[in-house]
Amino acid sequence: MDPLKVIAVERRRQILELVWRDELSAGDIAARFEVSWPAISQHLGVLKAAGFVTERREGRSRLYRANPEAMGHLRAVIEATWQSRLDDLKAVVEADPRNQEDQ
């Protein structure tokens, strides 16, 4: 599963921000966004399948928390993606004859 596609959905990024700080149930998360529990549950399923969140049972509740290892991997993917694009942009700018000093 492509981690960038998983976090391309704004609601999933918002959920990750919440569960980074606190361990929350799907109901708690849904209440913060004023959306249905099934909608949040679907997003949590995608985040869990990608490894971004962990699930723990406590009684009848399922509690979700961000997975620090997966978040570290995500950060590395984002940094590598941007670095590659910035390197490409730099090469284009440097190759443009308009950017060459008069010789």
Residue pairs with C-beta under 8 A, 6 or more apart in sequence:
1 49
1 50
3 50
3 52
3 70
3 73
3 74
3 77
4 77
4 78
4 81
6 12
6 46
6 47
6 50
6 52
7 13
7 16
7 52
7 74
9 43
11 33
11 35
11 39
11 43
12 43
12 46
12 47
14 33
15 29
15 40
15 43
15 44
15 47
15 53
16 47
16 52
16 53
16 66
16 71
18 24
18 29
18 32
19 29
19 53
19 64
19 65
19 66
20 66
20 71
22 65
23 56
23 63
23 64
23 65
24 63
24 64
24 65
25 61
25 62
25 63
25 64
26 37
26 40
26 41
26 44
26 62
26 64
27 37
29 40
29 44
29 64
30 36
30 37
30 39
30 40
33 40
44 53
44 55
44 64
47 53
47 64
48 54
48 55
48 64
50 70
51 67
51 69
51 70
52 66
52 67
52 70
52 71
52 74
53 64
53 65
53 66
53 67
54 64
54 65
54 66
54 67
55 62
55 63
55 64
56 62
56 63
56 64
56 65
57 63
93 99
